[in-house]
Amino acid sequence: MDTVKLAFALILLCGGVVAFYWYADYSLLLRVLSLLVITGLSIAVASQTVRGRAIWVFISATRTEVRKVVWPTRAETTQTTLVILLVVVVMGLLLWTLDAILLWAIQLLTGQGG
């Protein structure tokens, strides 16, 4: 029975999208609201299946985990960004210096550029 429910939800959703474009001459607001209602109905039908309930449990667990995250403060974010910028500039200068030294060595070994 789950397969029938999922198929019905998919057909309902596809029908809503087709209707959204089929009635292009009607108000955009009405078409968007209708599409949202049909999408809600499709989700409601799909959530009555085993897979739909499993997805809902996963989403709930995900929201719980996101609430547990300790987000950095503005000062921590600014400090981290400045450190990263400093490291990028220093590494850029080091790589540029290494490139210049290797270019000089190759020109010296091949006898070019002088």
Helices and strands as residue ranges (DSSP letters): H 2-22, H 28-46, H 50-68, H 74-110
